[in-house]
Amino acid sequence: HTLVTEGSWKAIMEYEALHLSKCPNPKLARFQGKDGIYSLKAKVASYFGAPLPFDRHDWTIDRCGTEVTYIIDYYDWTDENGETEYFIDARPTGISGLFDRFRLATKKWS
């Protein structure tokens, strides 16, 4: 559980790093477990054959007075050695979230 929580925070901080000049210390305001309530992205991906996540959380971050919500889908699978691997798909919501997702993707792939 600690590994997944730390991975979630790390994934969110990748996006929050885009705003460090305005807010150097974002904090977790609250979170909500939404097991069994699949995100739109997970539903669409499953329609095309991808597995559904084993869990979902929505985390709200306090970005120095501005609340930003992140959807986090958690996936797991067993590798060829029988070990459980995890993938955390965290992303901000809303129009500003889409812009941040584009900015981060551009930064990673350039």
N, C-alpha and C positions, 0 to 999 in steps of 0.2 A: 504493500500500500504506500509506503514512504517513497519508493522508487517512482510510482505513478504520480504522486503528488508533486515531487520535485521536478519530474519531467514536464508536468503541466505548467508549473511556474516558469520553468526555463523557456518553454514554448511561448508563453505569454510575454515574457521579458524580451523576446526577439522583436515583437511588435512594439512594446513599450520603449525600446531603445530608440525608436524613430522619434520619440517625443521627449528625450532626456533633457533637451535644452529648456523645455517648458516645465517639466516635472521630473526632477532627478530621483524621486523616491515614491513611485507608485505603490499602493498598498491594496491588499485584498479587502474589499468591503464586505462581501458575503458570497456564498456559493449555494447552489441548489442542485441536488442529485436528481436526474431525470431518467433513471433506468427504465427502459422500455418505451420511452418517448423519443423516437428517432428524429434527428435533424433532417431538413429537406435534402441536404447534400448526401447524407447516408441513404435516404430513401431512393433518391435518383440513382446513386451508384449501385445499390442492391438490385434495382430494376435491370441494370446491365450486367448483373452477375457477381458483383462484389459482395463480400460478406457484410452483414450488419455489425455495428459495434457492440461490444459486450456491455458497455455503459456509456452514459452521457452526463456531463455536468455543464451547468452555466455558471461561470464565475463573473462577478462584477468587481471591477478594479476602480479604486479611487485614484484618478489621475490628477492629484492636487486640486480637488474640488469638482472635477468632472467625472461622472460615472461612465465607464465603458464596459459593455458586456461582451464576454467571450463564450462561444459555444465550443465545447471540447468533446470530441468523440474518441472513445478508447477502443482500440482493436488489439486482439492477441491471436497468436498462432503458435504452433509447435514446429520448431526447426528440425533439420535432418538428424540432429543429435538428441532429440526428445526434450530440448529445453524450450521453455515458454518465452517468446519474444513479444514485446509490446510496441505499439505505434500510437502516438498521441497526435490527433489532428485538432489543433487549437486555432481558432480564428475569431477576429473581432466581428461584431455584427454591425448592421446599418451601412449607410452610404460612406461615412468616414472610414468604417471598417473595410469596405471594398477598396477604397483608395489606399489604405495601409497595406492591404494584402497585395495589391499591385506593386506598391513601393518596395515591399520586402522581397517579393518574387524577382523584381528587377535587380535589386541589390544582390541577391543570391546568385542569379544567373548571368550577371555581367562580369 
